[in-house]
Amino acid sequence: MNKVVVLTGAGGVLCSTLAKALAKKGCQVAVLDLNLEAAEEVAKEINDEGGRCIGVMANVLEKESLEKAKRIIHKKLGTCDILINGAGGNHPLGTTSNPYLLEEDLFNTREGFKTFFDLDSKGIEFVFNLNFIGTLLPTQVFAKDMIGKKGCSILNISSMNAFTPLTKIPAYSGAKAAVSNFTQWLAVHFSKVGIRVNALAPGFFLTDQNRALLTETDGSLTQRGQQIIDQTPMGRYGEPDDLVSTTLYLCDDASAFVTGVVIPIDGGFAAYSGV
């Protein structure tokens, strides 16, 4: 592919897998993460395998930090051809304790118990900023590199929550819906300057962020984890490699007439009615 690819949030499991796959296809890769050590570790793995990669610290919520990262990338790799906005996540302060509100919940005094009425606005703001603003700002910084070139694209990371919200996590579901909407808006907005914009909508993948919620310490499934598997027709969680083929397709010129799509990669979860 011979492109310069910038990935945010790439110190994590999913986006580091995408970085490695793109490097194997001949791309020069810039791995951006708030945790520089994690970014550099991914870069080392790629370089040890014969790829070309740099790890760069960047805060997706600070434009100055992203501009600094951009200067480093320009100096070491060149201008950006493909941007993958992978930074995102949830926060406990934007999560309810129960999936449904019961009248007796209003009198529950257990420490940490949260109903809808107890949700913290700062926690919800954090989730929206990380997922939406954390997609908008990198796009503002790196999409400028793409204007006037051919074969450039942006890939956002939405979620199947964007199609149908999950219980307990209104902030995350709403934020990812915003990412999907923004993907379509950007696809139209950038259509005259040759930049394609698409998104992946992963289903349930076990990561460091959700492992404690979905699995017990012995590796067995929690009640919520089992409920997810029961609602997933393919009967398993996604593996990081399940995202690779769609990513390579959307970043390649093979999808030159594809823009504004949000593709679920969820084992059929979003399609299943439960009956």
C-alpha positions, 0 to 999 in steps of 0.5 A: 500500500505504501502509505503513511498511516497515523493511528490514535489510541494505538497502544491498545490491543485492537489498534496495535493489531491494525498497526501491525497489519498495515505495516505488513502491507508496506505502510509506514506507521505512526503509533500515537498514544497518551502512553508513550511507553505503550506506543514505543513497545508497539513500534518496536514489535513492528520494526523488529518484524521488518516494518517501519514504525514510530511511537509518538505520545499524543493527547487526542483532546489537546490540539497542540499535542497533536500538532507536535506529534504531526511535526515528528511524523512529518520529519520521520515518515512524511505527510499522513495518507491514512488516519485511523481514529482509534482512541476512545473508551467509557468511564464508570461515572457515565454508567448506571449500576442496573440496566433498568430503573426500579422504584426501590433503586431510589432508596438504595444507599449502597456505596457506588450505586448509581441510578440514571439520576446519579450519573455524573455530568463530568463523567459523561462529558469525559466519555463524549470528549474522548470518543467524539472530540478525540475523533474530531481534533485528530481529523482537523490536524491530519486531514490537512495533509491529505488535501491534494493527494490521491488515495487518502482516507480516514477510518473512525472507530464507532461501535454497534452501540451506535445502532442500538444502545446497550443498557447501563452505558448511555454516555458511551452509546451516545458518543459512538452514535455521534462518531457514526453521524460525524463519519457520514458528515465528514464523508460528504464534507470531504468528498470534493477534495478526495478524502474518503471517510468510513468507520468500523463498528466493532461488537464485543471484543475482550480488551483491558477496558472491559475484561473485568466487566465481562469475565470472572477472575477464573476466566468464566463469563459474568452474567453480562458476559454470558448475556452478550454471547447468548445475543451473538449468533456466532457465539463468541467474542471478536478477536483483534484479527477480525478487524483486519480485513475490513480495515485493509479494504477500507484503507486500500484503493480497492474501496475507492468508491466507498465513503460514508459507511459504518460497517458492523463487525459484531458476529451478528449481534446488531442483526439479532432480535433475540428471538 
